[in-house]
Amino acid sequence: MNQIPPERLRKIRTWLPGPKSSELISTTCNRVDRPLIDLASNDYLGLNNHEKLIKAATNVMNTEGVGAGGSRLVTGTRPIHIALEERLAHWLGRANVLLFPSGFQANLAGVITMSNRHTTVLIDRLAHHSLLLGVKASGSKIQRYKHNNLQDLEQRLTKCTQTSSDESPVVITESLFSMEGTSPSIKELAQLCNIYGARLMVDEAHALGVMGSKGRGLCHGIKDSIEIISGTFGKAFGGGGAFLASNKDIKEQILQNSGAFKYTTALAPPLAAAALAALELIQDNPQWGEELLSKANDWRNLLVQKGWSRPPGHGQILSLEIGSDQNALNAQNQLEKAGLLSVAIRPPTVPENTARLRIVLRRNLPDQAIDNLINALAFE
Ligand SMILES: Cc1ncc(COP(=O)(O)O)c(C=O)c1O
């Protein structure tokens, strides 16, 4: 389950982002002749192949078919969509949830619903492309504040509220940044937004299922200012599809105005069934997230003992900054020789000279993975 066969790895190589992916295929692919332990995917809880997800998806596929055949507001809504929306809303303690076919689309819908050309949007400068694209599509005035820097955000909010007679500003961030492994303090951020009358949207794509109380994300229990939470089933939930959780007003606005919700085929029913099965598993195993985070802490400690800087953050994503693109590629190759798959993330995905290895922990990693990693990193 946690090893990637060479054929699939070849395909993975071809999907890597950025202009240098072809170079990566030719320099690394031909050498891979055995399965590698996957330290790169976002299947954090190892649910992608879980029998309960497969069974749930298969059952629904047998009764409902593969696709929804229409958009939610026409013919696409099925009982499984409603069941998943209600259970998610209850789990997260939010009034409403709406499903989307992907997190990218959910983010576009969320940002465009919250902002327009009269709005100033303050967005973390390392936020996901889908969030940035949403801001651009909304026509709002964009300000990109320093990564996780609440002081910078506060200065901008002060100016914004002093100088502008526009609508309330909107603040957008993620709760676990996938290339950095870092998180903002959502509580402080929400308080700040409350003070300045700003509305907050948080993308919990990488935190949900793992971080926060019982895996319910870092926004759980915080009501101040948070108007939209976005989540995806493509990561810890092991499947595909996504959602926005919000209050009733926002839900109504999305239903009335959001093209990204209205004019797209509804989430495939088997994927909705798999997401519901994943949610049930996460609810039945509330300790999974904490166990994974505790393992991530052990890994961070071991890396420090071996002379590495402590990877920032507390989550299951360990970002080991290497520097030059070539050194990061060398490190990736070294890991590959040790039977580990970790991908060198390079510009333009990350800023120049901060190429890094992104090491992702999963619940079902074999015990020897950390020893292999430490040995492989000791190459210099
Ligand atoms: C922070 C963040 N938000 C949203 C998405 C998009 O989610 P999806 O894969 O469901 O489209 C991703 C996926 O890369 C992500 O990393």
The ligand as an SDF file (V2000), in Angstrom:
LIG
                    3D

 16 16  0  0  0  0  0  0  0  0999 V2000
   -3.8500   24.4560   -0.3890 C   0  0  0  0  0  0  0  0  0  0  0  0
   -4.6060   23.7870   -1.4870 C   0  0  0  0  0  0  0  0  0  0  0  0
   -5.8570   24.1880   -1.7520 N   0  0  0  0  0  0  0  0  0  0  0  0
   -6.5780   23.6300   -2.7310 C   0  0  0  0  0  0  0  0  0  0  0  0
   -6.0590   22.6130   -3.5030 C   0  0  0  0  0  0  0  0  0  0  0  0
   -6.8860   22.0380   -4.6180 C   0  0  0  0  0  0  0  0  0  0  0  0
   -7.5360   20.8850   -4.1790 O   0  0  0  0  0  0  0  0  0  0  0  0
   -8.0280   19.8160   -5.2420 P   0  0  0  0  0  0  0  0  0  0  0  0
   -6.8710   18.9220   -5.4990 O   0  0  0  0  0  0  0  0  0  0  0  0
   -9.1820   19.1130   -4.5890 O   0  0  0  0  0  0  0  0  0  0  0  0
   -8.4460   20.5620   -6.4620 O   0  0  0  0  0  0  0  0  0  0  0  0
   -4.7760   22.1490   -3.2530 C   0  0  0  0  0  0  0  0  0  0  0  0
   -4.2310   21.0520   -4.0760 C   0  0  0  0  0  0  0  0  0  0  0  0
   -3.1780   21.0760   -4.5800 O   0  0  0  0  0  0  0  0  0  0  0  0
   -4.0230   22.7500   -2.2220 C   0  0  0  0  0  0  0  0  0  0  0  0
   -2.7730   22.3780   -1.9770 O   0  0  0  0  0  0  0  0  0  0  0  0
  1  2  1  0
  2  3  1  0
  2 15  2  0
  3  4  2  0
  4  5  1  0
  5  6  1  0
  5 12  2  0
  6  7  1  0
  7  8  1  0
  8  9  2  0
  8 10  1  0
  8 11  1  0
 12 13  1  0
 12 15  1  0
 13 14  2  0
 15 16  1  0
M  END
$$$$
